[in-house]
Amino acid sequence: MRLVSRPALTASWLCAAAAAGCATPATLFQATWRDPGAAPVVLTGQKVVALVMSADEPQRRRAEDALAGEITARGARGVAAWTLLPAADVPDEAKARTALAAAGAVGVVTMQVVGRQDLDDERVEVRSAGYRSFWGNYRWSSQVAFSPGRSHGPQAWVETRVHSLDPDALLWSGRSRTADPGEAGGLFGEVGRAAAAEMEKAGLLTRARP
């Protein structure tokens, strides 16, 4: 299986778990990254926005609620972006900047479907901006998410990015594959749980102990 990025976007990501097959319904992270030179950052106790780039507003709300819950369960204060930023304002970067600043958010966890794949297709086209800046990614992703695109395929590839806002820096990123994802709300819920667990392992979040 080969991942093929669209021209002028990102370099190819190889499927590290191709040998595991594609029949499992579980979400598997094929690659994760954390800046080795960055100072340690812990989001525990901080306000972190859960942002899902999707043109389907009901699905976006369900997904952001689920992701915010996973973030909160691991020690930060998760806030669904839809409570701060109406769908009509998402493509407007100036309004997004104002909304996040007014909320007092220190970080954002962004999820977006970047590729879908048929079982008999050896390649998957991946659409990703690849910027380390949150606003660089936001500028590209907000436009792509609200444009028509391929919506079918029994395997979904989701990119999750964790940014701090001041300074604007990429703290962690991961790309996952989910087989037989079904409804998009369920897909983002499953990926959100897996991504939050990965962030916990990376030390960005710490689950509250009873």
MDTraj code that builds the backbone (N, CA, C; nanometers):
import mdtraj as md
import numpy as np

residues = "MET ARG LEU VAL SER ARG PRO ALA LEU THR ALA SER TRP LEU CYS ALA ALA ALA ALA ALA GLY CYS ALA THR PRO ALA THR LEU PHE GLN ALA THR TRP ARG ASP PRO GLY ALA ALA PRO VAL VAL LEU THR GLY GLN LYS VAL VAL ALA LEU VAL MET SER ALA ASP GLU PRO GLN ARG ARG ARG ALA GLU ASP ALA LEU ALA GLY GLU ILE THR ALA ARG GLY ALA ARG GLY VAL ALA ALA TRP THR LEU LEU PRO ALA ALA ASP VAL PRO ASP GLU ALA LYS ALA ARG THR ALA LEU ALA ALA ALA GLY ALA VAL GLY VAL VAL THR MET GLN VAL VAL GLY ARG GLN ASP LEU ASP ASP GLU ARG VAL GLU VAL ARG SER ALA GLY TYR ARG SER PHE TRP GLY ASN TYR ARG TRP SER SER GLN VAL ALA PHE SER PRO GLY ARG SER HIS GLY PRO GLN ALA TRP VAL GLU THR ARG VAL HIS SER LEU ASP PRO ASP ALA LEU LEU TRP SER GLY ARG SER ARG THR ALA ASP PRO GLY GLU ALA GLY GLY LEU PHE GLY GLU VAL GLY ARG ALA ALA ALA ALA GLU MET GLU LYS ALA GLY LEU LEU THR ARG ALA ARG PRO".split()
xyz = np.array([
    [0.0850, -0.1188, 0.0000],
    [0.0000, 0.0000, 0.0000],
    [0.0885, 0.1237, 0.0000],
    [0.0575, 0.2229, -0.0852],
    [0.1362, 0.3450, -0.0905],
    [0.0470, 0.4653, -0.0694],
    [0.0989, 0.5607, 0.0038],
    [0.0288, 0.6875, 0.0217],
    [0.0855, 0.7867, -0.0779],
    [-0.0015, 0.8532, -0.1495],
    [0.0427, 0.9500, -0.2479],
    [-0.0194, 1.0840, -0.2150],
    [0.0641, 1.1820, -0.1837],
    [0.0143, 1.3152, -0.1537],
    [-0.0107, 1.3904, -0.2833],
    [-0.1042, 1.4845, -0.2787],
    [-0.1296, 1.5666, -0.3951],
    [-0.0112, 1.6596, -0.4176],
    [0.0164, 1.6955, -0.5427],
    [0.1309, 1.7838, -0.5722],
    [0.1246, 1.9124, -0.4909],
    [0.2417, 1.9598, -0.4494],
    [0.2597, 2.0879, -0.3792],
    [0.2001, 2.0879, -0.2399],
    [0.1675, 1.9700, -0.1854],
    [0.1137, 1.9672, -0.0497],
    [0.2172, 1.9088, 0.0450],
    [0.2261, 1.7762, 0.0554],
    [0.3230, 1.7183, 0.1470],
    [0.3944, 1.6036, 0.0803],
    [0.5029, 1.5599, 0.1418],
    [0.5735, 1.4420, 0.0930],
    [0.4921, 1.3180, 0.1242],
    [0.5237, 1.2078, 0.0562],
    [0.4487, 1.0842, 0.0770],
    [0.4721, 1.0291, 0.2166],
    [0.3650, 0.9752, 0.2758],
    [0.3726, 0.9037, 0.4030],
    [0.3556, 0.7567, 0.3703],
    [0.4495, 0.6735, 0.4096],
    [0.4383, 0.5304, 0.3847],
    [0.3530, 0.4667, 0.4921],
    [0.2747, 0.3681, 0.4528],
    [0.1892, 0.2971, 0.5480],
    [0.2740, 0.1993, 0.6266],
    [0.3098, 0.2340, 0.7483],
    [0.4001, 0.1520, 0.8282],
    [0.3359, 0.0227, 0.8731],
    [0.2044, 0.0184, 0.8725],
    [0.1375, -0.1012, 0.9226],
    [0.0661, -0.1767, 0.8122],
    [0.1169, -0.1696, 0.6901],
    [0.0497, -0.2363, 0.5794],
    [0.0389, -0.3863, 0.6024],
    [0.1381, -0.4442, 0.6673],
    [0.1368, -0.5881, 0.6905],
    [0.0263, -0.6306, 0.7842],
    [-0.0296, -0.5353, 0.8580],
    [-0.1353, -0.5698, 0.9530],
    [-0.2679, -0.5944, 0.8833],
    [-0.2762, -0.5561, 0.7535],
    [-0.4001, -0.5795, 0.6798],
    [-0.4986, -0.4679, 0.7026],
    [-0.6139, -0.4762, 0.6347],
    [-0.7099, -0.3676, 0.6378],
    [-0.8474, -0.4137, 0.6836],
    [-0.8590, -0.5295, 0.7441],
    [-0.9897, -0.5815, 0.7809],
    [-1.0347, -0.5355, 0.9186],
    [-0.9409, -0.4939, 1.0047],
    [-0.9767, -0.4567, 1.1408],
    [-1.0496, -0.3233, 1.1430],
    [-1.1531, -0.3076, 1.2297],
    [-1.2231, -0.1808, 1.2386],
    [-1.1525, -0.0801, 1.3270],
    [-1.0414, -0.1192, 1.3900],
    [-0.9737, -0.0323, 1.4849],
    [-0.9014, 0.0814, 1.4133],
    [-0.8791, 0.1893, 1.4888],
    [-0.7983, 0.3006, 1.4396],
    [-0.6534, 0.2757, 1.4761],
    [-0.5664, 0.2843, 1.3773],
    [-0.4238, 0.2631, 1.3985],
    [-0.3485, 0.3872, 1.3540],
    [-0.2610, 0.4387, 1.4397],
    [-0.1774, 0.5503, 1.4000],
    [-0.0591, 0.4967, 1.3212],
    [-0.0492, 0.5396, 1.1959],
    [0.0576, 0.4931, 1.1085],
    [0.1869, 0.5706, 1.1335],
    [0.1750, 0.6941, 1.1784],
    [0.2929, 0.7762, 1.2056],
    [0.2557, 0.8850, 1.3048],
    [0.3478, 0.9159, 1.3946],
    [0.3305, 1.0277, 1.4869],
    [0.4603, 1.1078, 1.4899],
    [0.4495, 1.2334, 1.5291],
    [0.5662, 1.3208, 1.5323],
    [0.5536, 1.4167, 1.6478],
    [0.6667, 1.4445, 1.7111],
    [0.6747, 1.5495, 1.8124],
    [0.8067, 1.6199, 1.7966],
    [0.8067, 1.7524, 1.8044],
    [0.9278, 1.8302, 1.7845],
    [1.0285, 1.7975, 1.8943],
    [1.1398, 1.7322, 1.8587],
    [1.2363, 1.6938, 1.9622],
    [1.3094, 1.8125, 2.0235],
    [1.3078, 1.9257, 1.9533],
    [1.3792, 2.0418, 2.0039],
    [1.2925, 2.1388, 2.0810],
    [1.1637, 2.1094, 2.0897],
    [1.0729, 2.2014, 2.1576],
    [1.0830, 2.1872, 2.3090],
    [1.0617, 2.2981, 2.3783],
    [1.0594, 2.2936, 2.5244],
    [0.9384, 2.2118, 2.5692],
    [0.9491, 2.1422, 2.6828],
    [0.8359, 2.0626, 2.7298],
    [0.7106, 2.1474, 2.7496],
    [0.5991, 2.0991, 2.6969],
    [0.4717, 2.1687, 2.7092],
    [0.3694, 2.0709, 2.7660],
    [0.3007, 2.1124, 2.8699],
    [0.1950, 2.0303, 2.9286],
    [0.0659, 2.1104, 2.9221],
    [-0.0369, 2.0508, 2.8632],
    [-0.1642, 2.1199, 2.8460],
    [-0.2607, 2.0938, 2.9600],
    [-0.2214, 2.0117, 3.0558],
    [-0.3069, 1.9790, 3.1697],
    [-0.3514, 2.1063, 3.2414],
    [-0.4834, 2.1183, 3.2638],
    [-0.5381, 2.2346, 3.3325],
    [-0.5605, 2.3548, 3.2446],
    [-0.5154, 2.3477, 3.1191],
    [-0.5277, 2.4602, 3.0280],
    [-0.6508, 2.4435, 2.9380],
    [-0.6981, 2.5539, 2.8830],
    [-0.8122, 2.5495, 2.7917],
    [-0.7622, 2.5135, 2.6519],
    [-0.8124, 2.4015, 2.5997],
    [-0.7698, 2.3507, 2.4696],
    [-0.8932, 2.3321, 2.3817],
    [-0.8904, 2.3901, 2.2638],
    [-1.0050, 2.3845, 2.1728],
    [-0.9985, 2.2584, 2.0875],
    [-1.1105, 2.1907, 2.0767],
    [-1.1240, 2.0734, 1.9894],
    [-1.1863, 2.1204, 1.8588],
    [-1.1113, 2.1098, 1.7500],
    [-1.1547, 2.1614, 1.6204],
    [-1.1548, 2.0493, 1.5178],
    [-1.2696, 2.0236, 1.4585],
    [-1.2823, 1.9224, 1.3535],
    [-1.3193, 1.9938, 1.2246],
    [-1.2345, 1.9795, 1.1240],
    [-1.2579, 2.0463, 0.9971],
    [-1.3510, 1.9593, 0.9129],
    [-1.4773, 1.9961, 0.9092],
    [-1.5777, 1.9204, 0.8353],
    [-1.6844, 2.0155, 0.7839],
    [-1.7324, 1.9895, 0.6627],
    [-1.8368, 2.0728, 0.6046],
    [-1.9752, 2.0348, 0.6550],
    [-1.9856, 1.9213, 0.7233],
    [-2.1142, 1.8757, 0.7768],
    [-2.1266, 1.9264, 0.9197],
    [-2.2093, 2.0288, 0.9420],
    [-2.2153, 2.0942, 1.0724],
    [-2.2639, 2.0023, 1.1847],
    [-2.3703, 1.9227, 1.1670],
    [-2.4107, 1.8316, 1.2758],
    [-2.3007, 1.7324, 1.3121],
    [-2.2333, 1.6780, 1.2113],
    [-2.1240, 1.5850, 1.2388],
    [-2.0077, 1.6562, 1.3056],
    [-1.9803, 1.7786, 1.2611],
    [-1.8732, 1.8565, 1.3225],
    [-1.9009, 1.8761, 1.4713],
    [-2.0234, 1.9116, 1.5062],
    [-2.0570, 1.9365, 1.6462],
    [-2.0421, 1.8098, 1.7314],
    [-2.0936, 1.6984, 1.6796],
    [-2.0821, 1.5733, 1.7554],
    [-1.9359, 1.5346, 1.7737],
    [-1.8587, 1.5501, 1.6669],
    [-1.7178, 1.5120, 1.6735],
    [-1.6404, 1.6015, 1.7695],
    [-1.6664, 1.7329, 1.7648],
    [-1.5946, 1.8242, 1.8543],
    [-1.6352, 1.8027, 1.9995],
    [-1.7616, 1.7732, 2.0229],
    [-1.8057, 1.7427, 2.1596],
    [-1.7320, 1.6196, 2.2124],
    [-1.7221, 1.5162, 2.1277],
    [-1.6551, 1.3924, 2.1695],
    [-1.5065, 1.4163, 2.1951],
    [-1.4415, 1.4905, 2.1037],
    [-1.2991, 1.5179, 2.1206],
    [-1.2740, 1.6041, 2.2435],
    [-1.3572, 1.7049, 2.2654],
    [-1.3416, 1.7902, 2.3841],
    [-1.3557, 1.7072, 2.5110],
    [-1.4483, 1.6106, 2.5097],
    [-1.4644, 1.5229, 2.6256],
    [-1.3407, 1.4392, 2.6526],
    [-1.2781, 1.3895, 2.5452],
    [-1.1559, 1.3101, 2.5614],
    [-1.0425, 1.3969, 2.6166],
    [-1.0337, 1.5207, 2.5705],
    [-0.9299, 1.6123, 2.6191],
    [-0.9516, 1.6423, 2.7671],
    [-1.0768, 1.6681, 2.8053],
    [-1.1087, 1.6979, 2.9444],
    [-1.0811, 1.5782, 3.0340],
    [-1.1118, 1.4589, 2.9848],
    [-1.0891, 1.3377, 3.0640],
    [-0.9418, 1.3149, 3.0934],
    [-0.8554, 1.3800, 3.0163],
    [-0.7114, 1.3629, 3.0347],
    [-0.6456, 1.4869, 3.0932],
    [-0.7255, 1.5685, 3.1628],
    [-0.6677, 1.6722, 3.2469],
    [-0.6725, 1.8140, 3.1966],
    [-0.6957, 1.8349, 3.0660],
    [-0.7071, 1.9719, 3.0157],
    [-0.8534, 2.0153, 3.0203],
    [-0.8822, 2.1345, 2.9772],
    [-1.0201, 2.1855, 2.9723],
    [-1.0620, 2.1922, 2.8265],
    [-1.1202, 2.0828, 2.7776],
    [-1.1574, 2.0752, 2.6372],
    [-1.2788, 2.1618, 2.6054],
    [-1.2717, 2.2347, 2.4950],
    [-1.3810, 2.3217, 2.4512],
    [-1.4091, 2.2913, 2.3044],
    [-1.5328, 2.2559, 2.2722],
    [-1.5706, 2.2309, 2.1334],
    [-1.5688, 2.3620, 2.0560],
    [-1.5035, 2.3632, 1.9414],
    [-1.4881, 2.4867, 1.8652],
    [-1.6212, 2.5441, 1.8182],
    [-1.7209, 2.4571, 1.7970],
    [-1.8491, 2.5089, 1.7470],
    [-1.9162, 2.6017, 1.8484],
    [-1.8815, 2.5883, 1.9772],
    [-1.9390, 2.6776, 2.0781],
    [-1.8765, 2.8167, 2.0726],
    [-1.7646, 2.8286, 2.0023],
    [-1.6949, 2.9563, 1.9896],
    [-1.7063, 3.0150, 1.8497],
    [-1.7193, 2.9269, 1.7506],
    [-1.7079, 2.9690, 1.6118],
    [-1.8185, 2.9048, 1.5282],
    [-1.9212, 2.9810, 1.4902],
    [-2.0279, 2.9268, 1.4067],
    [-1.9741, 2.8804, 1.2723],
    [-2.0468, 2.7894, 1.2086],
    [-2.0023, 2.7341, 1.0809],
    [-1.9747, 2.8423, 0.9778],
    [-2.0581, 2.9457, 0.9739],
    [-2.0414, 3.0514, 0.8743],
    [-1.9114, 3.1295, 0.8927],
    [-1.8571, 3.1280, 1.0158],
    [-1.7357, 3.2043, 1.0439],
    [-1.6079, 3.1217, 1.0298],
    [-1.6202, 2.9904, 1.0161],
    [-1.5008, 2.9052, 1.0127],
    [-1.4041, 2.9445, 0.9016],
    [-1.4496, 2.9729, 0.7797],
    [-1.3530, 3.0097, 0.6745],
    [-1.2899, 3.1476, 0.6937],
    [-1.3376, 3.2247, 0.7895],
    [-1.2876, 3.3610, 0.8120],
    [-1.1799, 3.3565, 0.9201],
    [-1.0549, 3.3660, 0.8791],
    [-0.9438, 3.3538, 0.9737],
    [-0.9463, 3.4635, 1.0801],
    [-0.9814, 3.5849, 1.0420],
    [-0.9835, 3.6951, 1.1384],
    [-1.0841, 3.6677, 1.2499],
    [-1.2019, 3.6171, 1.2142],
    [-1.3026, 3.5854, 1.3148],
    [-1.2580, 3.4674, 1.3999],
    [-1.1897, 3.3711, 1.3402],
    [-1.1394, 3.2564, 1.4168],
    [-1.0339, 3.3028, 1.5175],
    [-0.9448, 3.3909, 1.4763],
    [-0.8427, 3.4430, 1.5681],
    [-0.9082, 3.5143, 1.6862],
    [-1.0067, 3.5961, 1.6567],
    [-1.0754, 3.6711, 1.7618],
    [-1.1461, 3.5775, 1.8590],
    [-1.2125, 3.4755, 1.8066],
    [-1.2877, 3.3818, 1.8901],
    [-1.1957, 3.3028, 1.9825],
    [-1.0839, 3.2541, 1.9310],
    [-0.9925, 3.1747, 2.0142],
    [-0.9248, 3.2617, 2.1193],
    [-0.8898, 3.3837, 2.0817],
    [-0.8271, 3.4744, 2.1785],
    [-0.9246, 3.5100, 2.2896],
    [-1.0502, 3.5377, 2.2530],
    [-1.1509, 3.5748, 2.3527],
    [-1.1802, 3.4600, 2.4479],
    [-1.1659, 3.3367, 2.4003],
    [-1.1922, 3.2197, 2.4838],
    [-1.0784, 3.1908, 2.5799],
    [-0.9623, 3.2519, 2.5576],
    [-0.8475, 3.2256, 2.6428],
    [-0.7834, 3.0901, 2.6173],
    [-0.7979, 3.0380, 2.4955],
    [-0.7406, 2.9074, 2.4628],
    [-0.5892, 2.9171, 2.4497],
    [-0.5200, 2.8145, 2.5004],
    [-0.3745, 2.8099, 2.4864],
    [-0.3311, 2.7113, 2.3793],
    [-0.4238, 2.6251, 2.3371],
    [-0.3891, 2.5255, 2.2374],
    [-0.5111, 2.4800, 2.1606],
    [-0.4859, 2.4123, 2.0489],
    [-0.5928, 2.3593, 1.9641],
    [-0.5543, 2.2192, 1.9188],
    [-0.6505, 2.1277, 1.9275],
    [-0.6350, 1.9952, 1.8682],
    [-0.7249, 1.9918, 1.7456],
    [-0.6654, 1.9749, 1.6286],
    [-0.7391, 1.9759, 1.5024],
    [-0.7411, 1.8363, 1.4417],
    [-0.8585, 1.7940, 1.3955],
    [-0.8705, 1.6674, 1.3237],
    [-0.9356, 1.6936, 1.1885],
    [-0.8871, 1.6217, 1.0860],
    [-0.9430, 1.6374, 0.9520],
    [-0.9178, 1.5103, 0.8716],
    [-1.0197, 1.4677, 0.7970],
    [-1.0005, 1.3567, 0.7037],
    [-0.9126, 1.4065, 0.5896],
    [-0.8006, 1.3378, 0.5650],
    [-0.7083, 1.3810, 0.4602],
    [-0.7020, 1.2807, 0.3453],
    [-0.7698, 1.1663, 0.3589],
    [-0.7695, 1.0689, 0.2507],
    [-0.8671, 0.9563, 0.2770],
    [-0.9205, 0.8999, 0.1701],
    [-1.0054, 0.7817, 0.1774],
    [-0.9578, 0.6836, 0.0719],
    [-0.9803, 0.5550, 0.0991],
    [-0.9197, 0.4536, 0.0152],
    [-1.0122, 0.3335, -0.0008],
    [-1.0208, 0.2838, -0.1243],
    [-1.0932, 0.1600, -0.1499],
    [-1.0028, 0.0413, -0.1187],
    [-1.0639, -0.0706, -0.0811],
    [-0.9864, -0.1877, -0.0424],
    [-0.9000, -0.2406, -0.1557],
    [-0.9454, -0.2262, -0.2809],
    [-0.8698, -0.2797, -0.3940],
    [-0.7730, -0.1787, -0.4538],
    [-0.7575, -0.0654, -0.3870],
    [-0.6680, 0.0395, -0.4354],
    [-0.5391, 0.0354, -0.3546],
    [-0.4250, 0.0229, -0.4221],
    [-0.2969, 0.0153, -0.3523],
    [-0.2448, 0.1522, -0.3104],
    [-0.3054, 0.2573, -0.3615],
    [-0.2589, 0.3917, -0.3279],
    [-0.3737, 0.4715, -0.2673],
    [-0.3388, 0.5679, -0.1854],
    [-0.4382, 0.6593, -0.1297],
    [-0.3885, 0.8019, -0.1503],
    [-0.4760, 0.8862, -0.2026],
    [-0.4413, 1.0264, -0.2227],
    [-0.4619, 1.1024, -0.0927],
    [-0.3558, 1.1653, -0.0449],
    [-0.3605, 1.2382, 0.0822],
    [-0.3560, 1.3873, 0.0548],
    [-0.4485, 1.4601, 0.1164],
    [-0.4546, 1.6053, 0.1038],
    [-0.4192, 1.6664, 0.2393],
    [-0.3045, 1.7306, 0.2476],
    [-0.2614, 1.7894, 0.3741],
    [-0.1725, 1.9096, 0.3466],
    [-0.1900, 2.0142, 0.4272],
    [-0.1115, 2.1357, 0.4063],
    [0.0330, 2.1175, 0.4503],
    [0.0539, 2.0556, 0.5648],
    [0.1889, 2.0298, 0.6114],
    [0.2584, 2.1454, 0.6801],
    [0.1865, 2.2518, 0.7138],
    [0.2489, 2.3640, 0.7848],
    [0.2665, 2.3309, 0.9326],
    [0.3713, 2.3856, 0.9930],
    [0.3862, 2.3712, 1.1382],
    [0.3080, 2.4791, 1.2126],
    [0.2779, 2.5868, 1.1465],
    [0.1980, 2.6936, 1.2062],
    [0.0516, 2.6528, 1.2113],
    [-0.0164, 2.6795, 1.3249],
    [-0.1589, 2.6499, 1.3321],
    [-0.2352, 2.7311, 1.2292],
    [-0.2050, 2.8597, 1.2191],
    [-0.2812, 2.9454, 1.1288],
    [-0.2498, 2.9156, 0.9841],
    [-0.1302, 2.8693, 0.9553],
    [-0.1000, 2.8244, 0.8194],
    [-0.1851, 2.7051, 0.7818],
    [-0.1950, 2.6077, 0.8730],
    [-0.2803, 2.4916, 0.8502],
    [-0.4268, 2.5314, 0.8439],
    [-0.4673, 2.6202, 0.9342],
    [-0.6078, 2.6599, 0.9403],
    [-0.6516, 2.7261, 0.8098],
    [-0.5669, 2.8120, 0.7583],
    [-0.5994, 2.8848, 0.6357],
    [-0.6286, 2.7882, 0.5216],
    [-0.5475, 2.6838, 0.5100],
    [-0.5668, 2.5854, 0.4033],
    [-0.6820, 2.4904, 0.4350],
    [-0.6832, 2.4377, 0.5568],
    [-0.7802, 2.3342, 0.5919],
    [-0.9233, 2.3862, 0.5926],
    [-0.9436, 2.5091, 0.6373],
    [-1.0795, 2.5619, 0.6438],
    [-1.1410, 2.5760, 0.5054],
    [-1.0584, 2.5991, 0.4057],
    [-1.1098, 2.6102, 0.2695],
    [-1.1357, 2.4719, 0.2089],
    [-1.0456, 2.3789, 0.2321],
    [-1.0611, 2.2443, 0.1777],
    [-1.1791, 2.1732, 0.2413],
    [-1.1945, 2.1888, 0.3736],
    [-1.3019, 2.1197, 0.4451],
    [-1.4384, 2.1656, 0.3979],
    [-1.4469, 2.2874, 0.3479],
    [-1.5758, 2.3397, 0.3064],
    [-1.5911, 2.3391, 0.1543],
    [-1.5113, 2.2544, 0.0889],
    [-1.5224, 2.2346, -0.0549],
    [-1.5608, 2.0899, -0.0826],
    [-1.6363, 2.0643, -0.1896],
    [-1.6729, 1.9266, -0.2208],
    [-1.5486, 1.8413, -0.2437],
    [-1.5531, 1.7178, -0.2015],
    [-1.4408, 1.6269, -0.2208],
    [-1.4876, 1.4835, -0.2135],
    [-1.3965, 1.3918, -0.2265],
    [-1.4306, 1.2516, -0.2235],
    [-1.4837, 1.2147, -0.0859],
    [-1.5963, 1.1481, -0.0788],
    [-1.6588, 1.1190, 0.0502],
    [-1.6806, 0.9699, 0.0726],
    [-1.6315, 0.8870, -0.0186],
    [-1.6534, 0.7443, -0.0030],
    [-1.5204, 0.6730, 0.0170],
    [-1.5269, 0.5448, 0.0423],
    [-1.4069, 0.4659, 0.0643],
    [-1.4105, 0.4001, 0.2000],
    [-1.3882, 0.2677, 0.2064],
    [-1.4005, 0.1950, 0.3330],
    [-1.2858, 0.2168, 0.4305],
    [-1.1811, 0.2883, 0.3906],
    [-1.0741, 0.3229, 0.4836],
    [-1.0573, 0.4735, 0.4847],
    [-1.0511, 0.5304, 0.6036],
    [-1.0366, 0.6755, 0.6173],
    [-0.9044, 0.7070, 0.6855],
    [-0.8351, 0.8059, 0.6321],
    [-0.7108, 0.8546, 0.6902],
    [-0.7384, 0.9905, 0.7532],
    [-0.7053, 1.0039, 0.8806],
    [-0.7316, 1.1276, 0.9547],
    [-0.6003, 1.1829, 1.0082],
    [-0.5818, 1.3123, 0.9911],
    [-0.4643, 1.3801, 1.0463],
    [-0.5063, 1.4556, 1.1714],
    [-0.4323, 1.4370, 1.2787],
    [-0.4557, 1.5066, 1.4050],
    [-0.3340, 1.5916, 1.4359],
    [-0.3565, 1.7177, 1.4670],
    [-0.2462, 1.8088, 1.4981],
    [-0.2742, 1.8803, 1.6301],
    [-0.1722, 1.8962, 1.7112],
    [-0.1830, 1.9682, 1.8372],
    [-0.0907, 2.0893, 1.8295],
    [-0.1488, 2.2080, 1.8414],
    [-0.0717, 2.3320, 1.8346],
    [-0.0878, 2.4115, 1.9635],
    [0.0183, 2.4805, 2.0025],
    [0.0048, 2.5885, 2.1002],
    [-0.0237, 2.7144, 2.0198],
    [-0.0893, 2.8117, 2.0826],
    [-0.1247, 2.9341, 2.0114],
    [-0.0284, 3.0492, 2.0371],
    [0.0383, 3.0493, 2.1512],
    [0.1330, 3.1552, 2.1839],
    [0.2498, 3.0938, 2.2605],
    [0.3574, 3.0576, 2.1898],
    [0.3810, 3.0827, 2.0481],
    [0.3026, 2.9852, 1.9599],
    [0.2845, 3.0232, 1.8345],
    [0.2171, 2.9387, 1.7368],
    [0.3141, 2.8291, 1.6953],
    [0.2946, 2.7087, 1.7496],
    [0.3904, 2.6016, 1.7239],
    [0.3205, 2.4666, 1.7212],
    [0.3676, 2.3796, 1.6347],
    [0.3170, 2.2433, 1.6286],
    [0.3835, 2.1618, 1.7386],
    [0.3029, 2.1069, 1.8294],
    [0.3548, 2.0280, 1.9407],
    [0.3590, 1.8793, 1.9082],
    [0.2565, 1.8324, 1.8367],
    [0.2435, 1.6896, 1.8078],
    [0.1534, 1.6715, 1.6869],
    [0.1817, 1.5705, 1.6066],
    [0.0919, 1.5387, 1.4956],
    [0.0922, 1.3884, 1.4730],
    [-0.0163, 1.3402, 1.4174],
    [-0.0260, 1.1982, 1.3882],
    [-0.1213, 1.1745, 1.2733],
    [-0.0960, 1.0687, 1.1986],
    [-0.1849, 1.0301, 1.0901],
    [-0.2307, 0.8875, 1.1145],
    [-0.3624, 0.8691, 1.1152],
    [-0.4202, 0.7392, 1.1504],
    [-0.5053, 0.6850, 1.0364],
    [-0.5224, 0.5521, 1.0379],
    [-0.6079, 0.4846, 0.9410],
    [-0.7168, 0.4101, 1.0162],
    [-0.8409, 0.4297, 0.9730],
    [-0.9542, 0.3598, 1.0311],
    [-1.0235, 0.2804, 0.9211],
    [-1.0341, 0.1507, 0.9399],
    [-1.1028, 0.0657, 0.8431],
    [-1.2511, 0.0620, 0.8748],
    [-1.3343, 0.0592, 0.7710],
    [-1.4797, 0.0545, 0.7862],
    [-1.5278, 0.1610, 0.8840],
    [-1.4986, 0.2898, 0.8589],
    [-1.5304, 0.3942, 0.9565],
    [-1.6791, 0.4222, 0.9715],
    [-1.7585, 0.3908, 0.8685],
    [-1.9018, 0.4179, 0.8773],
    [-1.9296, 0.5671, 0.8829],
    [-2.0248, 0.6057, 0.9662],
    [-2.0675, 0.7461, 0.9777],
    [-1.9539, 0.8326, 1.0322],
    [-1.9421, 0.9539, 0.9761],
    [-1.8275, 1.0394, 1.0084],
    [-1.8201, 1.0736, 1.1563],
    [-1.9357, 1.0923, 1.2212],
    [-1.9340, 1.1236, 1.3637],
    [-1.8691, 1.0126, 1.4444],
    [-1.9006, 0.8870, 1.4087],
    [-1.8387, 0.7737, 1.4760],
    [-1.6909, 0.7640, 1.4463],
    [-1.6528, 0.7981, 1.3231],
    [-1.5113, 0.7967, 1.2857],
    [-1.4326, 0.8932, 1.3714],
    [-1.4779, 1.0183, 1.3808],
    [-1.4043, 1.1177, 1.4581],
    [-1.4041, 1.0828, 1.6065],
    [-1.5125, 1.0215, 1.6547],
    [-1.5144, 0.9806, 1.7946],
    [-1.4086, 0.8771, 1.8244],
    [-1.3960, 0.7794, 1.7347],
    [-1.2958, 0.6748, 1.7547],
    [-1.1548, 0.7302, 1.7421],
    [-1.1321, 0.8133, 1.6404],
    [-0.9995, 0.8718, 1.6227],
    [-0.9667, 0.9657, 1.7392],
    [-1.0667, 1.0384, 1.7889],
    [-1.0441, 1.1271, 1.9020],
    [-0.9958, 1.0530, 2.0251],
    [-1.0567, 0.9373, 2.0520],
    [-1.0120, 0.8569, 2.1668],
    [-0.8686, 0.8097, 2.1484],
    [-0.8390, 0.7613, 2.0277],
    [-0.7039, 0.7120, 2.0017],
    [-0.6016, 0.8252, 2.0059],
    [-0.6388, 0.9418, 1.9499],
    [-0.5464, 1.0550, 1.9486],
    [-0.5209, 1.1081, 2.0892],
    [-0.6246, 1.1158, 2.1712],
    [-0.6070, 1.1633, 2.3085],
    [-0.5154, 1.0698, 2.3860],
    [-0.5281, 0.9394, 2.3613],
    [-0.4392, 0.8434, 2.4275],
    [-0.2947, 0.8637, 2.3825],
    [-0.2754, 0.8922, 2.2536],
    [-0.1403, 0.9176, 2.2033],
    [-0.0821, 1.0452, 2.2643],
    [-0.1653, 1.1485, 2.2794],
    [-0.1184, 1.2728, 2.3409],
    [-0.0821, 1.2519, 2.4872],
    [-0.1581, 1.1636, 2.5525],
    [-0.1267, 1.1316, 2.6915],
    [0.0085, 1.0614, 2.7002],
    [0.0332, 0.9689, 2.6068],
    [0.1609, 0.8985, 2.6055],
    [0.2770, 0.9939, 2.5766],
    [0.2485, 1.0971, 2.4964],
    [0.3526, 1.1942, 2.4626],
    [0.3773, 1.2940, 2.5748],
    [0.2954, 1.2895, 2.6801],
    [0.3148, 1.3770, 2.7949],
    [0.2464, 1.5110, 2.7835],
    [0.1651, 1.5329, 2.6779],
    [0.0958, 1.6597, 2.6625],
    [-0.0264, 1.6688, 2.7526],
    [-0.0868, 1.5557, 2.7824],
    [-0.2032, 1.5488, 2.8689],
    [-0.1772, 1.4480, 2.9788],
    [-0.2383, 1.4718, 3.0932],
    [-0.2244, 1.3806, 3.2066],
    [-0.3613, 1.3528, 3.2643],
    [-0.4024, 1.2279, 3.2584],
    [-0.5353, 1.1910, 3.3088],
    [-0.5428, 1.2149, 3.4601],
    [-0.6527, 1.2745, 3.5015],
    [-0.6728, 1.2992, 3.6447],
    [-0.6854, 1.1669, 3.7183],
    [-0.6176, 1.1550, 3.8297],
    [-0.6227, 1.0322, 3.9093],
    [-0.7318, 1.0420, 4.0141],
    [-0.8060, 0.9319, 4.0370],
    [-0.9133, 0.9343, 4.1383],
    [-0.8557, 0.9529, 4.2782],
])
top = md.Topology()
chain = top.add_chain()
for i, resn in enumerate(residues, 1):
    res = top.add_residue(resn, chain, resSeq=i)
    for name in ("N", "CA", "C"):
        top.add_atom(name, md.element.get_by_symbol(name[0]), res)
traj = md.Trajectory(xyz[None], top)
